[in-house]
């Protein structure tokens, strides 16, 4: 049967090869279709009616009419129930659903996406739906950008540099400042032997950064052009034994705090593994090196992602595989930190499928799933994920994983205002960090524990831990923890009423540009709150930055908070959207904040 496509990306239409299918009539019918398509868990009829037909004399009647119109024109689509759910029957497809539903690796080819969600349709007369639509457009654009980037990495890993050049070039047309995409493009051109064009791309990027941002060329791009593998002793035989010796030596060096030496040893392990015929050993070495770069050296760019894609290309897992599960998990972790929740969910689903029967790896995956759920304000799911991660970590006696999961669970409880639960989890995490001498993770736990004291009004205890978190983060030069600690300092001084000091800490926190975008969003949130209080002209700048970042990254609570800041600055359309958006989020602390600020009843 010929495929029939619901095209929601770009000007909306129904397509089927060889025929001209009927089209839904009116922008509201398309709005209903797009809204239901992007609600995988369903949504109540009353909520849908009030969102899309707020001014109708009979909102439910208007919804029924539009549902009838959709059923008339979409013969292969089921829209039933309360909550309403949309289901596609073969051979029907929807581009927006295929774009975000790529957990199996067979989603929409991002090269075919040429427009925004419901492009050409305007809903200025419905402020709340217009706000929802803007958020979803940012989110889906971000997903396309990420798929192009990941596709370029995968093509490079699979020995198809020409495809990598095409995909990376398309990504850069969307965002010329995407340094990782430029690095992949340069690597692909070098792989093709087109060194002249590779140098031209580097020079063009250097000029762009200098002219537009006043910044030097990102190191990631410079390394891509001059990339060279370490040279192993030619007399050293490449055997399984020598590779494992270097892997063991690298792990020992990292444990002893000799990070540079450890990374050098792991890089040599990769070089030696590639001389063997053992593809699993190559994959294992690449994943080990990637994990060290991510968690010991702050690696987040194209180099690390390239290693992980090369590992998966070498491993080609069929069934459970510890190495593949770790590679998928790390790709999920990077996607969480980059703020691409749809891609993160796909990678983590594949990680869990590959980790069957491997509880230690499952504990790690669940912790990252909990981070993702927490960042996107699905707090109940986050608590469940962390609870199961803790259980598995205890079972396999992985004390570091246990401390990590406890700390992230504490963060969820803090965000929801459950301060006693937060304090208990974070104190357990601090005990675990001390027992493991895990100083690299201490800034996070100390900072969040300090914020828990702050939320409880215990300012002296809060100051002690927040100050310690800043010092430890500064000593480690960790951009993420610096942003976390600076935001905590800003909240502390806001509580003291010292708005000038709070603004000072906001500026310090924004300097390092953390890799983990949730930290940036949290810092921008307090920045907006402080500058609104001081009447600073920067308040609208911080608010708009937060709104764009939160929308692109699916950070639902920060979307609400950005709308709240807009409302506080006099935006009446934003004020209308705040109660509706907030109802989707189960967070008593958010509800209380909005009630104090806007007298909103949810």
C-alpha positions as CSV (number, residue, x, y, z in Angstrom):
1,X,0.0,0.0,0.0
2,X,1.2,3.5,-0.8
3,X,2.3,5.4,2.3
4,X,0.2,8.4,3.4
5,X,1.9,11.2,5.3
6,X,0.6,13.8,7.7
7,X,3.0,16.6,7.1
8,X,3.0,18.9,10.2
9,X,6.6,20.2,9.6
10,X,6.4,23.0,7.0
11,X,3.0,24.1,5.5
12,X,0.7,21.4,6.8
13,X,-0.8,18.9,4.3
14,X,-1.7,15.3,3.7
15,X,0.4,13.5,1.1
16,X,0.0,10.2,-0.7
17,X,1.8,9.1,-3.8
18,X,-0.3,8.9,-6.9
19,X,-3.4,10.5,-5.3
20,X,-4.7,13.8,-4.0
21,X,-6.1,13.0,-0.5
22,X,-8.7,15.2,1.2
23,X,-7.3,17.9,3.5
24,X,-8.6,19.0,6.9
25,X,-10.4,22.3,6.6
26,X,-9.4,25.3,8.7
27,X,-6.4,26.1,10.9
28,X,-8.2,24.9,14.0
29,X,-8.5,21.4,12.7
30,X,-4.7,21.4,12.0
31,X,-4.1,22.8,15.4
32,X,-6.1,20.0,17.0
33,X,-4.2,17.4,14.9
34,X,-0.8,18.8,15.8
35,X,-1.6,19.1,19.5
36,X,-2.9,15.6,19.8
37,X,0.0,14.2,17.8
38,X,2.5,15.6,20.3
39,X,0.6,14.3,23.4
40,X,1.8,10.7,23.5
41,X,0.0,10.0,26.9
42,X,-3.2,11.5,25.7
43,X,-5.0,14.7,27.0
44,X,-8.5,15.3,28.3
45,X,-11.2,16.5,26.0
46,X,-12.0,19.4,28.4
47,X,-8.4,20.6,28.5
48,X,-8.0,20.4,24.7
49,X,-11.3,22.3,24.2
50,X,-10.3,25.1,26.6
51,X,-6.9,25.4,25.0
52,X,-8.0,25.6,21.4
53,X,-11.5,27.1,21.6
54,X,-11.4,29.4,24.7
55,X,-13.8,31.9,23.2
56,X,-16.4,29.5,21.8
57,X,-19.8,29.4,23.3
58,X,-19.5,25.7,23.5
59,X,-15.8,24.7,23.5
60,X,-16.5,21.0,23.7
61,X,-19.0,21.2,20.8
62,X,-16.3,23.1,18.7
63,X,-13.8,20.3,19.6
64,X,-16.3,17.6,18.5
65,X,-16.9,19.3,15.2
66,X,-13.1,19.5,14.5
67,X,-12.6,15.9,15.5
68,X,-15.3,14.9,13.1
69,X,-13.6,16.9,10.4
70,X,-10.3,15.1,11.1
71,X,-11.9,11.6,11.1
72,X,-13.6,12.5,7.8
73,X,-10.3,13.3,6.1
74,X,-7.9,11.0,7.9
75,X,-9.2,7.5,7.2
76,X,-6.1,5.8,8.7
77,X,-6.1,7.7,12.0
78,X,-7.8,6.8,15.2
79,X,-8.8,9.7,17.5
80,X,-10.8,8.3,20.4
81,X,-11.3,8.3,24.2
82,X,-11.1,10.7,27.0
83,X,-8.2,11.3,27.4
84,X,-8.0,11.8,23.7
85,X,-5.3,9.7,22.0
86,X,-4.2,9.8,18.4
87,X,-3.1,6.5,16.8
88,X,-1.8,6.0,13.2
89,X,-2.8,2.9,11.3
90,X,-0.6,1.5,8.5
91,X,0.2,2.8,6.0
92,X,-0.2,6.3,7.7
93,X,2.8,8.2,9.0
94,X,3.3,11.6,10.7
95,X,6.6,13.5,10.2
96,X,6.6,15.1,13.6
97,X,6.0,11.8,15.3
98,X,8.7,10.1,13.3
99,X,11.1,12.9,14.1
100,X,10.8,12.5,17.9
101,X,10.0,8.8,17.9
102,X,13.4,7.6,16.8
103,X,14.4,5.3,19.7
104,X,14.8,2.4,17.3
105,X,17.2,4.4,15.1
106,X,14.8,4.4,12.2
107,X,13.1,7.8,12.6
108,X,12.6,10.5,10.0
109,X,15.5,11.5,7.8
110,X,16.2,15.0,9.0
111,X,17.3,16.0,5.5
112,X,13.6,15.9,4.5
113,X,12.5,18.5,7.1
114,X,12.2,22.0,5.5
115,X,10.0,23.9,7.8
116,X,8.6,24.6,11.2
117,X,5.6,23.0,12.9
118,X,2.4,24.3,11.2
119,X,4.3,26.7,9.2
120,X,2.2,29.5,7.8
121,X,-0.6,29.2,10.3
122,X,-0.9,32.0,12.9
123,X,-2.8,31.9,16.2
124,X,-2.2,35.4,17.6
125,X,-5.9,35.4,18.7
126,X,-5.2,32.5,21.1
127,X,-2.3,33.5,23.4
128,X,-2.1,30.2,25.2
129,X,-2.0,28.0,22.2
130,X,0.3,30.4,20.5
131,X,2.7,30.0,23.4
132,X,2.4,26.2,23.2
133,X,3.1,26.2,19.5
134,X,6.2,28.4,19.9
135,X,7.6,26.0,22.5
136,X,7.0,23.0,20.2
137,X,8.6,24.7,17.3
138,X,11.8,25.4,19.3
139,X,11.7,21.8,20.5
140,X,11.3,20.2,17.1
141,X,13.9,22.5,15.5
142,X,16.3,21.4,18.2
143,X,15.6,17.8,17.5
144,X,16.2,18.2,13.7
145,X,19.5,19.9,14.5
146,X,20.5,17.1,16.8
147,X,19.6,14.4,14.3
148,X,21.7,16.1,11.6
149,X,24.6,16.3,13.9
150,X,24.3,12.7,15.1
151,X,23.7,11.5,11.6
152,X,27.0,13.2,10.5
153,X,28.8,11.5,13.4
154,X,27.3,8.1,12.5
155,X,28.2,8.5,8.8
156,X,31.8,9.4,9.7
157,X,32.1,6.4,12.0
158,X,30.7,4.1,9.3
159,X,33.3,5.2,6.7
160,X,30.9,7.5,4.7
161,X,32.6,10.9,5.0
162,X,30.7,12.4,2.0
163,X,27.4,11.8,3.8
164,X,28.9,13.3,6.9
165,X,29.8,16.4,5.0
166,X,26.3,16.7,3.7
167,X,24.6,16.3,7.0
168,X,27.0,18.6,8.9
169,X,26.6,21.3,6.3
170,X,22.9,21.1,6.6
171,X,23.2,21.4,10.4
172,X,25.4,24.5,10.0
173,X,22.9,26.2,7.8
174,X,20.6,26.0,10.7
175,X,23.1,27.1,13.3
176,X,26.4,28.5,12.0
177,X,27.8,28.7,15.6
178,X,27.4,24.9,16.3
179,X,31.1,24.3,17.0
180,X,30.7,20.5,17.2
181,X,29.0,20.4,13.8
182,X,31.9,22.4,12.3
183,X,34.4,20.0,14.0
184,X,32.6,17.0,12.4
185,X,32.5,18.8,9.0
186,X,36.3,19.4,9.2
187,X,37.0,15.8,10.2
188,X,34.9,14.5,7.3
189,X,36.7,16.7,4.8
190,X,40.0,15.5,6.1
191,X,38.8,11.9,5.8
192,X,37.9,12.7,2.1
193,X,41.4,14.1,1.5
194,X,40.0,17.6,0.9
195,X,42.4,19.4,3.2
196,X,42.1,22.7,1.3
197,X,38.4,23.0,2.0
198,X,38.9,21.8,5.6
199,X,41.3,24.7,6.2
200,X,38.9,27.1,4.5
201,X,36.0,25.9,6.8
202,X,38.3,26.5,9.9
203,X,39.3,29.9,8.7
204,X,35.7,30.9,7.9
205,X,34.6,29.7,11.4
206,X,37.4,31.6,13.0
207,X,36.4,34.8,11.2
208,X,32.7,34.3,12.2
209,X,33.5,33.8,15.9
210,X,35.9,36.8,15.9
211,X,33.5,39.1,14.0
212,X,30.2,38.2,15.6
213,X,31.2,37.2,19.1
214,X,34.6,38.6,19.7
215,X,35.8,35.1,20.6
216,X,38.7,32.9,19.4
217,X,38.2,29.7,17.4
218,X,36.8,26.9,19.6
219,X,39.4,24.4,20.5
220,X,37.3,21.6,19.3
221,X,37.5,22.9,15.7
222,X,41.2,23.5,15.9
223,X,41.8,19.9,17.2
224,X,39.7,18.5,14.3
225,X,42.0,20.0,11.7
226,X,45.2,18.9,13.5
227,X,43.8,15.6,14.8
228,X,46.4,13.0,15.2
229,X,46.5,9.7,17.1
230,X,49.2,9.0,19.7
231,X,52.1,7.0,18.3
232,X,52.6,3.6,19.9
233,X,56.0,2.0,20.1
234,X,56.4,0.1,16.8
235,X,58.0,-2.8,18.7
236,X,55.0,-3.2,21.0
237,X,52.8,-6.0,19.7
238,X,49.1,-5.2,19.4
239,X,47.5,-8.1,21.3
240,X,44.6,-8.4,23.6
241,X,47.0,-8.6,26.5
242,X,48.7,-5.3,25.7
243,X,45.5,-3.5,25.0
244,X,44.0,-4.6,28.3
245,X,47.3,-3.7,30.1
246,X,46.9,-0.1,28.8
247,X,43.2,-0.1,29.7
248,X,44.0,-1.2,33.3
249,X,46.9,1.3,33.5
250,X,44.7,4.1,32.3
251,X,42.0,3.3,34.8
252,X,44.5,3.1,37.6
253,X,46.0,6.5,36.7
254,X,42.5,8.1,36.6
255,X,41.7,6.7,40.0
256,X,45.0,8.2,41.4
257,X,44.0,11.6,40.0
258,X,46.6,11.5,37.1
259,X,44.0,12.4,34.5
260,X,46.3,13.5,31.6
261,X,48.5,10.4,32.0
262,X,45.4,8.2,32.2
263,X,43.9,9.6,29.1
264,X,47.1,9.1,27.2
265,X,47.2,5.5,28.2
266,X,43.6,5.0,27.2
267,X,44.3,6.6,23.8
268,X,47.2,4.2,23.2
269,X,44.9,1.3,24.1
270,X,42.5,2.5,21.3
271,X,45.4,2.7,18.8
272,X,46.6,-0.8,19.7
273,X,43.1,-2.2,19.7
274,X,42.6,-0.9,16.1
275,X,45.6,-3.0,15.0
276,X,44.0,-6.2,16.1
277,X,41.1,-8.0,14.4
278,X,39.0,-7.9,17.6
279,X,36.2,-5.4,16.9
280,X,34.7,-5.9,20.4
281,X,38.1,-4.9,21.9
282,X,38.1,-1.8,19.7
283,X,34.6,-0.9,20.9
284,X,35.4,-1.5,24.5
285,X,38.6,0.7,24.3
286,X,36.7,3.5,22.6
287,X,33.9,3.4,25.2
288,X,36.4,3.4,28.1
289,X,38.2,6.4,26.6
290,X,34.9,8.2,26.0
291,X,33.7,7.7,29.6
292,X,37.0,9.0,30.9
293,X,36.9,12.1,28.7
294,X,33.3,12.8,29.7
295,X,33.5,12.2,33.4
296,X,37.1,13.0,34.2
297,X,38.0,15.7,31.7
298,X,34.7,17.4,30.9
299,X,34.6,16.2,27.3
300,X,31.3,16.9,25.7
301,X,32.1,17.7,22.1
302,X,32.4,16.0,18.7
303,X,35.5,14.1,19.6
304,X,33.7,12.1,22.4
305,X,30.6,11.6,20.4
306,X,32.7,10.4,17.4
307,X,34.4,7.8,19.6
308,X,31.0,6.5,20.8
309,X,29.6,6.2,17.3
310,X,32.7,4.4,16.2
311,X,32.3,2.0,19.2
312,X,28.8,1.2,18.2
313,X,29.8,0.7,14.6
314,X,32.5,-1.8,15.7
315,X,30.3,-3.6,18.3
316,X,27.2,-4.1,16.1
317,X,25.3,-5.5,19.1
318,X,22.8,-8.2,18.8
319,X,21.1,-8.7,22.1
320,X,22.7,-7.8,25.5
321,X,26.1,-6.1,25.3
322,X,27.7,-4.2,28.2
323,X,29.8,-2.2,25.8
324,X,26.9,-1.2,23.6
325,X,24.8,-0.4,26.6
326,X,27.5,1.9,28.0
327,X,27.9,3.6,24.6
328,X,24.2,4.2,24.3
329,X,24.0,5.5,27.9
330,X,26.8,8.0,27.3
331,X,25.2,9.3,24.2
332,X,22.0,9.6,26.2
333,X,23.9,11.4,28.9
334,X,25.4,13.9,26.4
335,X,21.9,14.5,24.9
336,X,20.5,15.2,28.4
337,X,23.2,17.7,29.0
338,X,22.8,19.3,25.6
339,X,19.1,19.7,26.2
340,X,17.7,17.4,23.6
341,X,15.2,15.2,25.6
342,X,13.7,13.4,22.6
343,X,17.1,12.1,21.4
344,X,18.2,11.4,25.0
345,X,15.1,9.2,25.6
346,X,15.9,7.3,22.4
347,X,19.5,6.6,23.3
348,X,18.5,5.5,26.9
349,X,15.8,3.2,25.6
350,X,18.4,1.5,23.4
351,X,20.8,1.4,26.4
352,X,18.3,-0.4,28.5
353,X,17.5,-2.9,25.8
354,X,21.2,-3.7,25.5
355,X,21.7,-4.0,29.3
356,X,19.4,-6.9,29.9
357,X,20.8,-9.0,32.7
358,X,23.5,-6.4,33.6
359,X,22.2,-4.7,36.8
360,X,25.2,-2.5,37.3
361,X,24.7,-0.9,33.9
362,X,21.0,-0.7,34.5
363,X,21.6,1.3,37.7
364,X,23.6,3.8,35.7
365,X,21.0,4.0,32.9
366,X,18.2,4.6,35.3
367,X,20.0,7.4,37.0
368,X,20.4,9.2,33.6
369,X,16.7,8.5,32.9
370,X,16.0,10.1,36.2
371,X,18.0,13.2,35.3
372,X,16.1,13.4,32.0
373,X,12.7,13.1,33.8
374,X,13.7,15.7,36.4
375,X,15.0,18.2,33.8
376,X,11.7,18.0,31.9
377,X,9.6,18.3,35.1
378,X,8.3,14.7,35.1
379,X,9.1,14.5,38.8
380,X,7.2,11.3,39.7
381,X,9.0,9.4,37.0
382,X,12.3,10.8,38.2
383,X,11.7,9.6,41.8
384,X,10.8,6.1,40.5
385,X,13.9,5.9,38.3
386,X,16.2,7.0,41.1
387,X,14.6,4.6,43.6
388,X,15.2,1.7,41.2
389,X,18.8,2.9,40.5
390,X,19.5,3.1,44.2
391,X,18.1,-0.5,44.7
392,X,20.3,-1.9,41.9
393,X,23.4,0.0,43.0
394,X,23.0,-1.4,46.5
395,X,22.6,-4.9,45.1
396,X,25.8,-4.7,43.1
397,X,27.6,-2.7,45.9
398,X,28.4,0.2,43.7
399,X,28.8,3.0,46.3
400,X,29.6,5.8,43.8
401,X,26.5,5.0,41.8
402,X,24.5,4.9,45.0
403,X,25.8,8.3,46.0
404,X,25.1,9.7,42.6
405,X,21.5,8.5,42.6
406,X,20.9,9.7,46.1
407,X,22.2,13.2,45.2
408,X,20.0,13.5,42.1
409,X,17.0,12.2,44.1
410,X,17.8,15.0,46.6
411,X,17.7,17.5,43.9
412,X,14.2,16.4,42.8
413,X,12.9,16.7,46.4
414,X,14.5,20.2,46.7
415,X,12.8,21.3,43.5
416,X,9.4,20.1,44.7
417,X,9.9,21.7,48.2
418,X,10.1,18.3,50.0
419,X,12.9,19.6,52.2
420,X,13.1,16.8,54.8
421,X,13.3,14.2,52.0
422,X,15.8,16.3,50.2
423,X,18.0,16.7,53.3
424,X,18.0,12.9,54.1
425,X,18.9,11.9,50.5
426,X,21.6,14.6,50.2
427,X,23.1,13.7,53.6
428,X,23.4,10.1,52.5
429,X,25.0,11.2,49.3
430,X,27.5,13.4,51.3
431,X,28.4,10.3,53.4
432,X,28.9,8.3,50.2
433,X,31.1,11.0,48.6
434,X,33.3,11.1,51.8
435,X,33.6,7.3,52.0
436,X,34.7,7.2,48.3
437,X,36.9,10.3,48.5
438,X,34.9,11.5,45.5
439,X,36.0,15.1,45.6
440,X,35.0,15.7,41.9
441,X,31.3,15.2,42.7
442,X,31.4,17.0,46.1
443,X,30.6,20.5,44.6
444,X,27.3,19.2,43.3
445,X,26.1,17.5,46.5
446,X,27.4,20.4,48.7
447,X,25.7,23.0,46.6
448,X,22.3,21.3,46.5
449,X,22.5,20.5,50.2
450,X,23.3,24.2,50.8
451,X,20.2,25.2,48.8
452,X,18.1,22.8,50.9
453,X,19.3,24.7,54.0
454,X,18.5,27.9,52.2
455,X,15.0,26.9,51.4
456,X,14.5,25.9,55.0
457,X,15.6,29.4,56.1
458,X,18.8,28.2,57.7
459,X,21.1,30.8,56.1
460,X,24.3,30.2,58.1
461,X,24.4,26.5,57.3
462,X,23.5,27.3,53.7
463,X,26.3,29.8,53.4
464,X,28.9,27.3,54.7
465,X,28.0,24.6,52.1
466,X,27.4,26.9,49.2
467,X,30.8,28.6,49.7
468,X,32.4,25.2,49.9
469,X,30.7,24.2,46.7
470,X,32.0,27.3,44.9
471,X,35.6,26.7,46.1
472,X,35.6,23.0,45.2
473,X,34.1,23.8,41.7
474,X,36.6,26.5,41.1
475,X,39.5,24.3,42.0
476,X,38.2,21.7,39.7
477,X,37.5,24.3,36.9
478,X,34.1,22.5,36.4
479,X,31.9,24.8,34.4
480,X,28.7,23.0,35.4
481,X,29.3,23.1,39.1
482,X,30.6,26.7,38.9
483,X,27.2,27.7,37.5
484,X,25.3,25.6,40.1
485,X,27.3,27.2,43.0
486,X,27.0,30.7,41.6
487,X,23.3,30.3,41.3
488,X,23.1,29.1,44.9
489,X,25.2,32.2,46.0
490,X,22.8,34.5,44.1
491,X,19.8,32.9,45.8
492,X,21.6,33.2,49.2
493,X,22.2,36.9,48.7
494,X,18.7,37.4,47.4
495,X,17.4,35.9,50.6
496,X,19.6,38.4,52.5
497,X,18.2,41.2,50.4
498,X,21.6,42.1,48.9
499,X,20.5,42.4,45.3
500,X,23.8,43.9,44.1
501,X,25.7,40.9,45.4
502,X,23.2,38.6,43.9
503,X,23.7,40.2,40.4
504,X,27.5,39.9,40.9
505,X,27.1,36.1,41.4
506,X,24.8,35.8,38.4
507,X,27.5,37.3,36.2
508,X,30.2,35.1,37.6
509,X,28.0,32.0,37.0
510,X,27.2,32.9,33.4
511,X,30.9,33.3,32.4
512,X,31.9,29.7,32.2
513,X,29.1,28.5,29.9
514,X,28.3,25.2,31.5
515,X,27.9,22.1,29.2
516,X,24.8,21.0,31.1
517,X,22.1,23.4,29.9
518,X,19.8,22.7,32.9
519,X,22.3,24.6,35.0
520,X,22.2,27.5,32.6
521,X,18.4,27.6,32.7
522,X,18.4,27.5,36.5
523,X,20.9,30.4,36.6
524,X,18.9,32.4,34.1
525,X,15.8,31.8,36.2
526,X,17.3,33.4,39.3
527,X,18.9,36.1,37.1
528,X,15.5,37.1,35.8
529,X,14.0,37.1,39.3
530,X,16.8,39.3,40.7
531,X,16.9,41.8,37.9
532,X,13.1,42.1,37.9
533,X,13.4,43.0,41.6
534,X,16.1,45.6,40.9
535,X,14.3,47.1,37.9
536,X,17.3,46.3,35.7
537,X,16.9,46.6,31.9
538,X,18.7,43.2,31.8
539,X,15.6,41.5,33.1
540,X,13.9,41.1,29.7
541,X,17.2,39.8,28.2
542,X,17.5,37.1,30.9
543,X,13.8,36.2,30.6
544,X,14.0,35.8,26.8
545,X,17.2,33.7,27.0
546,X,15.5,31.5,29.5
547,X,12.3,31.2,27.4
548,X,14.3,30.2,24.3
549,X,16.5,27.7,26.1
550,X,13.6,26.1,28.0
551,X,11.5,25.7,24.9
552,X,14.3,24.2,22.8
553,X,15.2,21.8,25.6
554,X,11.8,20.6,26.8
555,X,12.4,22.1,30.3
556,X,8.7,22.4,31.1
557,X,9.0,24.1,34.5
558,X,11.4,26.7,33.2
559,X,9.0,27.4,30.3
560,X,6.4,28.2,33.0
561,X,8.9,30.3,35.0
562,X,9.9,32.2,31.9
563,X,6.3,33.0,31.2
564,X,5.9,34.1,34.8
565,X,8.8,36.5,34.4
566,X,7.3,37.8,31.2
567,X,4.0,38.4,33.0
568,X,5.9,40.2,35.8
569,X,7.3,42.5,33.2
570,X,3.8,43.3,31.9
571,X,3.2,40.7,29.1
572,X,-0.5,40.0,29.4
573,X,-0.4,37.1,26.9
574,X,2.2,35.4,29.0
575,X,0.1,36.0,32.1
576,X,-2.8,34.1,30.4
577,X,-0.6,31.1,29.6
578,X,0.9,30.7,33.1
579,X,-2.0,28.9,34.8
580,X,-2.7,26.6,31.8
581,X,1.0,25.5,31.4
582,X,1.5,25.1,35.2
583,X,-1.4,22.6,35.5
584,X,0.7,20.1,33.6
585,X,3.4,20.0,36.2
586,X,3.1,18.2,39.6
587,X,5.2,20.5,41.7
588,X,3.8,22.0,44.9
589,X,6.8,24.4,45.1
590,X,6.0,25.8,41.7
591,X,2.3,26.1,42.5
592,X,3.2,28.0,45.7
593,X,5.6,30.3,43.9
594,X,3.0,31.3,41.2
595,X,0.3,31.8,43.9
596,X,2.6,34.2,45.7
597,X,3.6,36.1,42.6
598,X,0.4,36.2,40.5
599,X,-2.3,35.1,42.9
600,X,-2.8,32.2,40.5
601,X,-5.1,29.4,41.6
602,X,-4.2,26.1,39.9
